[in-house]
Amino acid sequence: MICGWRKKSRPEQPPQDGGGGGGTGRPDRALHKMGLTDDEDIKVMLNGSFLWKIKSRRRKKERFYRLQEDGLTILSERCFKRARSKQIFSIMHIEAMREGYQSEGLRKHGRYFPETQCLTIVFKGRRKNLDLAAQSEEEAKRWARGLKKLVAKVEAMSQREKLDHWIHDILHRADKNKDNKMSFQEIKDMLKMINIDMNDIYAYQLFQECDKSSNDRLEEHEIEEFCTLLMKRPELEELFQRYSGQDCVLSAKELGAFLQDQGEAADLAHAHRIIQTYELSEKAKQHDRMMLDGFMMYLLSAAGDILNQEHTNVYQDMSQPLCHYFISTSHNTYLTDNQIGGASSTEAYIRAFMEGCRCVELDCWEGSNGEPIIYHGHTLTSKILFRDVIEIIRDYAFKRSSYPVILSLENHCGLEQQATMVRHMKTILGDVLLTQTLDGLVPKELPSPEQLKGKILVKGKKLPDLVCDPENTSFLSDNNEEEEEEEEEEERVLRRERRRSSHSLQETRPLQAKDAAQLSQQLSDLVLYCQAVPFQSLEQALRSQQPGQMCSFSERKARKLLKESGNGLVRYNARHLSRIYPLGLKMNSSNYNPQEMWNAGCQLVALNFQTPGWEMDLNHGRFLVNGRCGYVLKPSFLRSRQASFDPESWRGPGHRATLLLVKVITAQQLPKLNDKKSSIVDPFVRVEIHGVRADCTSQQTEYKLNNGFNPRWDETLSFQLRAPELALVRFVVEDYDTTSCNDFVGQFTLPFTSLREGYRHIHLLSRDGASLAPATLFVHIKAKKM
């Protein structure tokens, strides 16, 4: 029961309209396919439950939640006298389920409810968590178990199954009167729902062709026939017939010929395995044959994906020094929004870790009650406890990847709270915190990710060894004069912004510490392989910097070094770690182009993970491979201490240009950009190359008018790559607009070296990186040395 909270009155019966009842076709067909028809947890979810939606201490709303019969969507409805509203969310968009007080929101605001009655739905992308409380512990467990089962089923679905569910949902929504029949007007509405503005005459011809009963209504089997006609893929039929011949059936030998043209293993044993895996007809399997439907299933599966599936596991050598890897790195990790007034949250660290991030930032300031806090200093961003962040790091650092995590500390605390920071790290992190070098000696070379597996490293300043270096007094800063000027300018801008705010100065100012410029020996001792030191010059750094020492550069400084001495920066990064960070003057937390920095071998290229855009698309693409473990081995020409490669001129030994040919053939089931029936996208595809300066370019197809369902282009785009080992390929779909900027529809980015040749599907992602299933592109890829 709820303690200390007065419940509002609610209707005696749950809402019956607008739910998943009725609909086109058998209402439990989707769940039957999932094998969940008789599951007791799913039955509770189908009946629905009143759950409390918790947003803050004062904002608790009781809503009725019910699983729809498609098995893929949850309806949320508030149905009091004057406040009736409906919302729907998809199981496909759920990242994880947590039970108890396992979210920042519930830890703060859920204490009115017993922990056993609380649960959190975590969504993919940047959508906020949904914190809920059930009326009983049993009900909470039912929903938690049921949601986990559904998420697991969705993750195991084939692309064809996702498409079937998508169509089922569209049909249900288009059947306005829920009579399990479709009039021509309902069919026309359905066509616009799926993003196609079909000619009325052609649409009616299809309708009449399927209306076997001639009663101007399509019944269940007729609707299925209509959808079958609609879902035809002529381009795949043409491809299938090219290899199958007149009998329209692929033998293992004919399939082998197709595989050979795809650049894959073409032996009969491999062809046989594919037939047995993807063919739908048992009779065809017995005769070692593949029909068109099985061929389509194969091409839509992971086996037909543009991403080399061998690269979805850790496949690179992980025994080289840390400086030989690109390392996924977050800037201002604690922020969920802009760096002036956005919220700080432990959830931001969780999301970063689940995206494979291996270096997170902690801006530490003096807090009240002796507890250090984390926030963006001198701004209106909210504050979180250092201790809470360390607990989250303990719980989530190695959920996605087992390779080492680097805590980049920006320390503004005095000696007393520095001691508290050390105590929290040692107590909470325990043995995973690295407290001494691997061999107990001063490092002569950086260790490898494999050697540091499961360990957490601290990056920060370090007290000098006064015995060895009595003149060293510069340890308190890791910036040079130029960076200090940038920081001063940043603080001036921040103060101007703060003065414009209605908040008081006292409210935003951190506690001042008299000894904040000092560094405690305890905190210094935790810095082992990532000691922040000031940068003087590349010549000085290459001559005297120790292996465990590293420098940080603003994006402006990094670009200046690239232009003045690109090869020198490459050689520096072959020996040492470097961290690049965005200019602090960007009030909206925008990002810079990370590719420029990777071209010079910079490892810790820090980006604002909370800010979606093409820059973060590149970051996702860079770390999509090698098992998404957050470490990607740099090309050999960026790892040699005697490297002659210059990222600005892209010149260096052993480089041979590559010609990339991309034939953009079709797209399938592109998402609508708004709910208006009349809003149909006019899609075009742009292919971008991000690499060394000479390789950066883009080309695009023509746009197709009023067709986001199955547009066809058959256009070939060609690219010449001088340094293909560094290149990322980004596929972008946009909605053409003659009067304003084109609207983003979807994208997918991957390294050129992980791109597979042949006929491939590309599974598109949203602006925040979530799946847009079943939306795909179908392309043909060819790459050859020039």
N, C-alpha and C positions, 0 to 999 in steps of 0.2 A: 504493500500500500504506500501511498504518498505521504511523507512526513512533512507537516508544516505547510502544505500547499492546498489551497481550496480549489477543488475541481469545478469546472463549469458544467452546467447541465448539458446533456447531449441527447440526441434522438435515441429512442428505444431500439429502433431497427437500423442496421447499417444502410447506407444509400444503395439503391438498386439500379438506378439508371446510370449510364455512362461507364459502367464497369465492363468486365470481360464476358458477361453472360451472352448467350446466343451467338450471333456472329455467323460468318459464312463458313460452311463446312462443319465437321464434327468439332465441338468446342474443346475436346480433350486430345485432339489429334497431335498437336505439337508436343504436349507432355507425354503422350503415348510413345512418340518417337524417341523421347529422352529416357523412357523407361521409368517415369516418375508418377504415373497415373495413380498408383496405390500407395504412394508414400504418405505417411501420416503427417509429416511436417509440411509437405506441399498442400495437403488438404486444408490444414489450418490457414495457410497463406491464401488459398483460393476462397475460403470463407471470409477472410479479412479480419483485421483487429484494429481496435482503437489504441493508438500509440501516441505518446507525448513527443512532440518535436521540440528540442531544446536548443535555443539560440543564445540565450544569455540568462542571467539570474532572474530577470523579470519577464523574459519572453519565452513562455512555454505554451505551445499550441497543441491541443488534442486534435488529431486527424485520424481519419479512417484509411488504413492502408490495405490494399488487396492485390494479390497476384492475378494478372489477367490470364485468360485461357490460352494465350499464345505462349505462355511459359517464359516470356522474355521481357515483359514490362510490368511495372508496379504502378497502380493508380493510387494517388493520394488525394483525399477529398475532405474538405472542411464543410460541414453542412448544418450550421446553426441558422437561426431564423434570418438574420440579415447579412450573413457572411458565408456565402457559398462559393467555393473555388475548387478547381481540379488541377492536378499536375500529374504528369506521367514521366517516369524515368525508366531507362532500359537496363536490364541485367548486363548487357554487353558493355555498359559504361562503368561497371563496378570493378574497382581494383582489388579490394579486400574487404573482409568483414572482421570487426574487432568486438570482443565482448568485454563488458565491465567498463571501468573508467580508463579506457585505453585511447583517449583523445584529449587534446588540450581543452576542448570545449566542455567535455564531461568532467574532467578534473576540476575545472573552474566552476561550472554551473550545474552539475548533475547531482549535487549532494542531497537534494530533496528526495532523491530516489535511491533505493538500495542498489548497490553495485551489480548484484546478480540480475537486476531487471533492465540494465542498460546495455546498449549496443550501438556501434558506429558503422555506418556504411561509408567507405572511402571510394571516391570516384577517380577514374583515370583523368589525365590532364590536370587542369587547374581549377576544376569545380570544387567548391567547399564541401567538407564532410557533412553527412547527415547524421546528427546525434539524436538517438531515440531512447525512450524508456517505455517498457511494456507494463501492463497491469499486474503481471505476475512473473516469477522466475521461470516457470514452465513455458509461458508464452514467449518470453525473450529467447529461450533456448530453441524453441520451435522455429522462430524466424531466423535466428543465427544459423542453425543447421540447414534450414531450407535454402537460404540465400547462398551458403557455401556450396551446396549441391548444384544449384542452378549455375553458379559461376563456373564450377568445374565442368559441367556439361557444355556450356557455351565455349569454353576454352578448347574443348575437344572437338568442336564442330568443324566439319569441312566447309569450304567456301560455298559449296552447293547447298548444304544444309542451312547456312546463314541466309542464303538467297531465298530458299523456300520459306523460312520464317518471316523474312522481310515482306515477301509477297502475301503471305497469310495475314499479316498485320494490316497491309494496305487494303486488302479485300474486306477485312472486318470493318475498317473505318469508312470504306466507300459504301457499304451496305447500310444505308441510312435507317431504313425501317426494320432491319434485323429479321428479314423474312427468308434469309438464306437464298435469295434470288437477286439477280442484278438486271435492272432496266438499262436501256441504252444511255440514259442520262447519268446513271450511277457509274456505268463503264467510262463515260467521258470524264466524270469527276475523278475516277481512279487514275486515268491516264495523266491528268494534270498533277495528281499527287505524286506520281512516279517520275515527274519532270519531263514529260513529253507532250508537245502540242501537236497531236496527230490530226491530219486532214479528216474532216467529218465524214466525207464520202468513203475514204479508205477504212476508217474506223467502223463505219456501219457495215461495210462489206465483210470485215472480219466478224462482226457481231452476228450477221445473218448466217455466215458460214458455220458458226458454232451453235446457232439456235435451231437445233434439230427438231424441237417440238413446235416451232413456228408460232410461239405465243408471246413474242417480244419480251421474253424474260430468259436469262441464262440461269439454269439450275446448276447444282454442284459440279457434276461431271462436265457440263458445258463450259462452266467458268474455268475449270482446269484446262480444258482444250484451248480456250481463248488465251489463257496465260502461257500455254505451251507455244502457241503461235507467236505470241508477243516476245517470248524469251529466246526465240531462235537466234543463233549466232552464225550468220551466213559466212563470216570470215573463217570460223573454225570448221564449218562444213566444207568449205573450199580447201582448206589445209588438209583435212581428213581425207577427202577424195583424191587429193594429189598423191597420197601415199598408198591408199587402199585400193585404188583401181575401180573397175566396174562393179565388183561385188559389194562395195561399201563396207567391207569388214577388214580390219587390220590383222594380218598374221603376225606371229612373233618376228619373222624375218623382215616384214614390211615395217613394223614398229622399230626394229633395229636400224633400218635405213634412216628413219626419222631421227632417232637418237644420235646417229652418227653426224647428221647435219646439224644437230643441236650442240655438237662438241662434247657429247657424253659417251659413256661406255656403251658400245653397240652390240655386245655379245648376246646370244640367244638367252642365256641364263638371266641376264639383267632385264631383257624384254619380258621374259616369262614372269619375273617377280612383279613388274609393273602391272601386267595384265591381271595377275592374281590379287593385287592390292586395290586396283581402281575400277576394274570392270564390274558392272552392276548385274549382268546376266550370268547366272550360274551355268547355264548351258554353254554360253560363249567361253566361260572360264575353262570348262571341261575340254573344249576343243582348242584351247590356247589362242583364242581370238579376242579382239577388242572392238566393240561397237562405238558409235559416235558418242553416246552418253558417257561411256567409260573414258574415252579420249578427252572429253571436256572435263570430267572429274580430275583426270591426271593433270591437265594444264592449269586447272584452278587450285591445285594443291600446292603444298610447300615445294614439291618436286618440280613444279613449273614456275616457281617464283624467280624473280630477277636476282634476288640475293643468293649468293652461293651458300647453301645450307651447311656446308662444312665449316663456314666461318661463324655460324651461330654458336659454336662451342669454342672454348679456348684452344687455339691451334698454333699460336705463336710461341717462340722461345721466350720463356719468362725468367731466364737465369742471367740476364744481362743487367748492368747497373741501372738504377732508377732513372738516370738522366738519359737513357736510350729509349724512353717511352713517352708518348703523349699521354697525359694523365687528366682525366675528366675533373674539372675544377670549377667550383661555385664561388661567386663573389657576393658579399652581403647575404650569406645563405639564410639568415634568420628572417629576411623580409618576404612578405607575400605580395607586396605592392611597391609603390615608388619609395624612394629613399628620403622623402621629405616628411610625409605624414602617413605612410603606410603602416600596416600592422606587422609586428614581429611575432613569430610563432614557432614553436617546436615542430609543428607539422611541416614547415618548410624544410627542415633538416630531413625528416622522413621521406618527403617527396624527392629530395636530391639524392639520397641514398638509393631509393628504389629506381631512380633513373641511372644508377651506376656511378654516381659521383664519388670520387676518392679523395678529394681535398675540399674541406669546408672551412668557412671563415667564422671566427668568433670575435666580435668587437666587444671587449670587456671593459666595463666602467664600474666605478664605485657605486654600490647600492646601499640601501638602508638595512638596518639590523645586521650589519657586518656581512651581508651576502652580495657578492658581485652580480652585476646584471649585464645583459647583452642587448644592445640596440645601436642605432646609427647616431652617434654623438652629435650634440648641438642641433638636433632636429626634433620633430614632433612624432617620430615613430614610437610605437609602444615598446614596452620593455618586458623582457622575460628573464627568469633567473638562470644564471650560469649553471647552477646545479641541475636544473630541469633539462637543460640542453645536453649535459654530460650523460644523464640517464637515458635520453633518447639515443645518443650516440652508442651507448652500451647495447641498447636493444636492437638497433637497426643498422649499424655500420656494416655488418657482414651478412645481411639478409640476401642481397643481390649478388655480391661478390666477396670472395674470401681474401682478396689481395689488399695490401696495406692501405690504411686511411691516414691522411695527414690533417692535423688540426692547425690551421693557420691562425695564430693568436695575434690580435692587435690589442695590446695591453695598455690600458689607461688607469690601472688600479695602483693604489699605494701598497706598501710592503705587507700590511696586515691582511688585506683582502687578496693579495697575491698568494699568501700562505693558505688562505681558504680555498683558492682555486686549485692549488697543488693537492690539498687534502681531498677535495672532491674528486679530482681526476684519479688519484691513487686508490681511494676507497671504492669509488663507483666502478671504475674501469678494471681494477685489479690487474691480473696477469697480462691482459691484452695491451696494457700501456707499456711501451718500451721505455725502460728506465736506465738502461745501459747499452752500450754498443754490443753487437753480437759476439765479438771476441774479447770484449772488455778493454780494448785498446783504442787509441785515437785512429779514426778511419783513414786508410790510405786510398780507399776507393769506395764509392757508394755501393751498398748491398743491392741485391736484386729483389723484384717483387716476390719471387718464389721464396727467398730467404726470409722475407718479412711477412709472409702470409699470416693473416689473422692478427696482425699487430697494428697498434695506433701510435703514430709518431707526432711529436709536437714541433711545429715550426715557430720560431720566434727569435728574439735577441738572446745573447749569451754573454755572461760576464767574461772579461779577458783573463787569460792566464798571466798574471802580473809578473810571475817569475820569468816566463819566456818573452813577454812583451810588455815591459813596464811603461812604455810610451803610449800604449793603446788606450785612448779615452773616448773613442768614437762609437763604442758598442751600443750606446743608447739610441742611435738612429741608424736605420738601414736605407735612408734616402740621401741623395746628394743635394747640392744647392738648388738645382732646377726642380727636383721633386718637392723640396720644401717650399719653394715659391708657388708651386701648383696647389699644395695643401693650404697655404695661407689664402690664396685666391678662393679656393673651395670654401673655406670657413667664412670668408667675407660674404660670399653669395648665400651660404646657408643662414647666416645671421640676418641678411636682408629679407630672405624668405620668412624667417621666424618672426621678424618684426611685423610683417604683413598679417600674420595670423592673429586671431583673437585670443590665443592662449597666452598665458603669462610667461615671462622669461624664467621665473623661478620654477615653473612647472616642467620646463624642458631641460634645465641645466643639471648635469650630473653632479653628484657630491664632489667637492674639490678636496684633493688629498695633497698635503704638503710635500709628501715624499713620492709623488706619482712619477717623478723622473728617475727614481731609483729602481733597480731590478733585484729581486730577492735571489739568493743563492739557490734556494729550493726550486724555483721556477727555471732558473738558468740551467740547472742540472738535468732537467727533462729534455732540453734541446740537444739532440745528438747528431742527426744527419741533415737537419734542415735549419742551420743557423743563418738568420737574416743579417747580412752585412751591408754597409753602404757601398754604392758603386762609384768608382772613380773614373775608370776608363777600361776599355776592353784589353788594352795592352797590359795594364797593371793587374787586371783580374786573371788573365791567362798566365801571367808570370808568377803570381804569389798567392792566389786564392786557394784555400784548402778544399778537398773533395766534399766535406760536409757543410761548406758555406755556400750560400746562394744569395742572389739579388732579386729585388722586385723592381719592375718598371711600369710606369703608366703607359697606356697605349700610345700617347704622344711621344714619349721617350723611346719606346720600342721602334716606332716608325722612323724616328730620326736615326737610330742605330742601323736599321735596315738599309736606309738610303746611303748613309755614310760608310758603313762597313758591314755589309750583309754577310760576307764570308767570315769575318771575325766573329759575328754573333753566332753563326753556325758552329764554329770551332769552340766557342765558349759553351754552347749548349751540348756539345759532345762530351764535355767534362763535368759540367755543373748543372744544377737545376736553376731555372729562372721562372719567376711568376709575373704574369702580365695582368694588369687590372684596369678597369674602365676609368676614364676621367671622372672625378667626383663632381664636376660641374653639371652633369646630366641629371636634371631634376626628376625626369621621368624614368630613371633607371634603365635607359636604353643601352644597347650593346654595341660593340665594335665588331669588325670583321675578324673572326678568329683565324681564318685561313692565312692571312698575312703573317701571323705569328707562328703558325705551324710550319710555314714555308721555311722559316729560319731555325726550326728545331726546338722552339720554346715549348716546354712541357706543360707547365701549370698556367694554361690560358683561361683566366677566370672570367666567367660570364654571369650575368644576372639571370638565374634559372627561372625567376618569376616573370620574366618579360618575354612573351612569345614573339616570334619573328623569324626571318630567314637566317639570322645569326645563330639562333638556337636550333633551327633545322640543321644547320651545318654541324653543330656540336653533336646532335643526336646521330647524324649520319656518320660522323667520324668515329663515335664510340658504339655504333650499332654492332660492330663485328668483334671478334675475339671473345665470344661469349658474353658480350656487354659487361665485361669485368672492370671497365674503367681504365684499363691500360692497353695501349696499342703501340706495338714496336715501330719505331721510326724507320724510314728507308735507310739502307746502308750508307748512302752518301751524306746522311745527316748524323751518323754515329762515329765517323772517323775523326780522330783528333787532328789529322792532317787534311781534313776535307777541303777540297777546292771549289765546292759548290757555292754559287752566289744566287740567292733567291730572287734578287732583283733582275739579273740578266739571265737566270736559269741555266747558266753555263756550268759545265762540269764534265768530267770524263765519263764515258760509258752511256751517255744519254742518247736514246734513239726514239725518234718521234713515232707516235701511234695514231692511226686514223680510226676514229670512232664513227660508225654509221648507226643512227637510230631511226628506224621506221616506226612512226606513230600510226597504229592501225585503227584501233577503236577505243572507246571508253564504255563502261557499264555502270548503270545505276548511280550516277552522280547525285549528291544530295541537293535538295532544294535549299535555297538561301533564305527564304522566308515562307510563311504559311499561306500567302496569297495564291489562290488557284491560278491566277493569270501570270504569276511569276515563274517563267521557265528560263533556265540558263541558256546562254549562247556560248558554249564552251570552246576554248582553244587550249592547246598544250604548249608550254614553253620548257625547253630543256636547257639547263644552265650548267656550265662547267666552272667550278671554283678550284683554282690551283695557283701555280706561279702566275705572275702578271701576264706573261705571253699567252697563257692558256685560258684566261678568264674571258668567257664569252657566253652568248645565249642565242638561240634561234627558236622560232615558234611556228606553229601551224596556222592555217586560216581558222576562223571561228565557224561553228556550225549553228545555224539559226534554230532556236526553240527546240533543242533536243539535248536533254541531260540524261536520257535513258540509255541510248545506244548510238551515240554519234560515231561516224566513221570518217577518217581523214586519209589514210594511206599515203602519208607524206614522209619523205626521208630527209633527215637533218644530218649534216656531217660536221665533224669537229677534228681538228688536229691538235694532239696533245704532245707537248715537248717534255713534260715531266709527269707522266701518267701515274707514277707511284704516289704522288701527292694529291692528285685530283679527286674531288668529290663531284658526283653527278646528281643534280637536283631536278626532278620532274615536277612541274607545277601545272595545275589546272586552274584557269581563271574564267570568269564570266565576262565576256566582252561587253563594253558599254561605250556608246558613241559620245555621250555627253558628260561622263564623269569617269573617275578612276575605275579600272576593272576590279571586280570583286574576287577575292580569294575563294577557291572551292576546295582544293586539297593538294597535298604534295607528298613526295617521298624522296629521301636523300640517302645515298650510299657511296662508299669509296669505289672508285673506278676498278681497283684491284679485286673487289668482291662482286663485281657485276658479271653475270653469266650471259653468254652469247645464245643466240637462237630466239625462238618464239617464247616470250615470257609475259607473265602477268605482274603488274605492279599494284600492290594493295595500298590505297591512299590513306593518308593521315590528316587529321584536322590541324587547325592552327596551333593547338596546344599539344599536339603529338598523340592524340587518342585515335583509335581506329575509326575509319569511316565505312566499315564493312556494311554492305557488300560492294562498295565502290572500287572499281579497278580500272587500270589502263592495260591495253594489250599491245605489245610492241615486238619488234624484231631487232636484235642487237648483233652487230658485227664489228669486231675490232681486229686490226692487222697492223703489223709493223711497217713503217714506210722506208 
